[in-house]
Amino acid sequence: MTKPDVPYAGAATRAVALAIDVAIAQVIVFAGGAILALVGSLVSDVRLDTLGKLLAAAAWIAVVATYFVLFWSTAGQTPGMRLMGLRVMTPRGEHPGVARSVVRLIGLGLAIVPLFLGFLPVLVDAQRRGLHDFLAGTVVLYAERELPPTPQPAAAHAPSPGHGWRSPG
C-alpha cells in the first residue's frame, strides 16, 4: 500500500530551509555590523556600552524581521525555502500579505522559544502546520505542488416561493 502524495512540506525539509534562512540573515547582520564597526574605528574610539548593545539587538531584530516578512509577503518563499523547494501560502492559494507575515514571524518566535516545541504540531497535523502557521492561517507546500481543493460547504437551500411556501394572507 502506498501513501498518498502529500503536497504539505515535512518537518525536516522545513527545518533545513529555516536553518539556511537564519544563516543568511546572520551573514547580513554580521556584514552590516562589521562595516559599521570598521567605520566607527576609523572615525573614533568606539566602545559598545549598554545602549550600543541594545541598538545592536534592535538592528538584529529589524534585519531578521524584514528578511522574513519581505520574502514571505512578496515571493511566498525565502531563499532557504526556494533552495528546499517550498512555498508558504494562505488557504486561498495566495502569498501571505505583510500583516499575515508579521503574525507568522511572531508565531515563529513563539514556536522557537520553548525549545522548538511550537514545531511539534508539524509531526501530527494533517496539513503539517506549526504554531506559526496556525496563528497566521498559512500552510507550507512543496513548490511544484498545488494546494488541494477545500471542500465546499453544502449550501442551505430554502424553498423558493411557489415551492412549498405559502404567502400569508
C-alpha positions as CSV (number, residue, x, y, z in Angstrom):
1,M,0.0,0.0,0.0
2,T,1.5,3.4,-1.0
3,K,1.0,6.6,0.8
4,P,-0.9,9.4,-0.9
5,D,1.2,12.2,-2.4
6,V,1.0,14.9,0.2
7,P,1.7,18.4,-1.0
8,Y,2.5,19.8,2.5
9,A,6.1,20.2,3.5
10,G,7.5,18.0,6.2
11,A,9.4,18.8,9.3
12,A,12.9,18.0,8.1
13,T,12.6,20.0,4.9
14,R,11.2,23.0,6.7
15,A,13.9,22.8,9.4
16,V,16.7,22.8,6.8
17,A,15.1,25.8,5.0
18,L,14.8,27.7,8.3
19,A,18.4,26.9,9.1
20,I,19.5,28.3,5.7
21,D,17.4,31.4,6.2
22,V,18.8,32.0,9.7
23,A,22.3,31.6,8.3
24,I,21.7,34.1,5.5
25,A,20.1,36.6,7.9
26,Q,23.1,36.3,10.3
27,V,25.5,36.9,7.5
28,I,23.6,40.1,6.6
29,V,23.6,41.3,10.2
30,F,27.3,40.4,10.7
31,A,28.3,42.1,7.5
32,G,26.4,45.2,8.4
33,G,27.9,45.2,11.9
34,A,31.4,44.7,10.5
35,I,31.0,47.7,8.2
36,L,29.7,49.9,11.0
37,A,32.5,48.7,13.3
38,L,35.1,49.5,10.6
39,V,33.7,53.0,10.0
40,G,33.4,53.6,13.8
41,S,37.0,52.5,14.4
42,L,38.3,54.8,11.6
43,V,36.3,57.8,12.9
44,S,36.8,57.5,16.7
45,D,37.4,55.1,19.5
46,V,34.0,53.3,19.7
47,R,33.1,51.2,22.7
48,L,29.9,49.1,22.9
49,D,28.2,50.2,26.0
50,T,24.7,49.1,27.2
51,L,23.0,51.5,24.7
52,G,25.1,50.2,21.9
53,K,24.3,46.6,22.7
54,L,20.5,47.5,22.8
55,L,20.8,49.2,19.4
56,A,22.7,46.2,18.0
57,A,19.9,43.9,19.3
58,A,17.3,46.2,17.8
59,A,19.1,46.2,14.5
60,W,19.3,42.4,14.5
61,I,15.6,42.1,15.1
62,A,14.9,44.6,12.4
63,V,17.0,42.8,9.8
64,V,15.6,39.4,10.6
65,A,12.0,40.6,10.7
66,T,12.5,42.5,7.4
67,Y,14.1,39.4,5.8
68,F,11.3,37.0,6.6
69,V,8.4,39.4,6.1
70,L,9.7,40.8,2.8
71,F,10.3,37.4,1.3
72,W,7.1,35.8,2.6
73,S,4.8,38.6,1.5
74,T,6.3,39.3,-1.9
75,A,7.6,35.9,-3.2
76,G,5.8,33.5,-0.9
77,Q,9.2,31.9,-0.1
78,T,12.5,32.8,1.4
79,P,15.8,31.9,-0.2
80,G,16.1,28.9,2.1
81,M,12.6,27.8,1.1
82,R,13.4,28.2,-2.5
83,L,16.5,26.0,-2.2
84,M,14.4,23.4,-0.5
85,G,11.5,23.7,-3.0
86,L,9.0,25.1,-0.5
87,R,6.5,28.0,-0.5
88,V,4.1,29.5,2.0
89,M,0.5,30.2,1.1
90,T,-2.8,31.1,2.6
91,P,-5.7,28.6,2.3
92,R,-6.9,30.5,-0.7
93,G,-3.7,29.8,-2.6
94,E,-2.1,33.3,-2.3
95,H,1.1,34.6,-0.8
96,P,0.6,35.9,2.7
97,G,0.4,39.7,2.9
98,V,2.5,41.8,5.2
99,A,0.2,41.6,8.2
100,R,-0.1,37.8,7.9
101,S,3.7,37.6,7.5
102,V,4.2,39.7,10.6
103,V,1.8,37.4,12.6
104,R,3.7,34.4,11.2
105,L,7.0,35.8,12.2
106,I,5.8,36.5,15.8
107,G,4.4,32.9,15.8
108,L,7.8,31.6,14.6
109,G,9.5,33.3,17.5
110,L,6.9,31.8,19.9
111,A,7.5,28.4,18.3
112,I,11.2,28.6,18.8
113,V,11.4,30.0,22.3
114,P,10.2,26.9,24.3
115,L,12.8,24.6,22.9
116,F,11.3,24.5,19.4
117,L,8.1,22.9,20.9
118,G,5.9,25.0,18.6
119,F,7.1,22.9,15.7
120,L,5.7,19.6,17.2
121,P,2.3,20.0,15.5
122,V,4.0,19.6,12.1
123,L,4.5,16.0,13.0
124,V,0.9,15.3,13.7
125,D,-1.2,17.8,11.8
126,A,-2.7,16.7,8.5
127,Q,-1.6,19.9,6.9
128,R,1.8,19.8,8.7
129,R,1.3,23.2,10.3
130,G,3.4,24.6,13.1
131,L,2.3,27.1,15.7
132,H,3.2,30.0,13.4
133,D,1.1,28.5,10.6
134,F,-1.9,28.1,12.9
135,L,-1.6,31.7,14.1
136,A,-1.2,33.2,10.6
137,G,-3.5,30.8,8.8
138,T,-0.8,29.6,6.4
139,V,0.4,26.3,5.0
140,V,3.8,25.3,3.6
141,L,3.7,23.4,0.4
142,Y,6.3,21.8,-1.9
143,A,6.7,24.5,-4.6
144,E,5.8,22.2,-7.5
145,R,2.6,21.0,-5.9
146,E,-0.8,22.7,-5.8
147,L,-2.9,23.4,-2.8
148,P,-5.6,20.7,-2.5
149,P,-9.1,21.9,-3.1
150,T,-11.0,22.9,0.0
151,P,-14.3,21.1,0.4
152,Q,-17.2,23.5,-0.3
153,P,-19.9,23.7,2.4
154,A,-23.2,22.5,1.3
155,A,-25.5,25.5,0.6
156,A,-28.6,25.6,2.7
157,H,-31.5,25.6,0.3
158,A,-34.6,27.4,1.4
159,P,-37.7,26.6,-0.6
160,S,-38.5,29.3,-3.1
161,P,-41.9,30.9,-3.3
162,G,-44.3,28.7,-5.1
163,H,-42.5,25.5,-3.9
164,G,-43.9,24.8,-0.5
165,W,-44.1,28.4,0.7
166,R,-47.4,30.0,1.1
167,S,-47.7,33.7,1.2
168,P,-49.6,35.0,4.2
169,G,-53.0,36.2,3.5
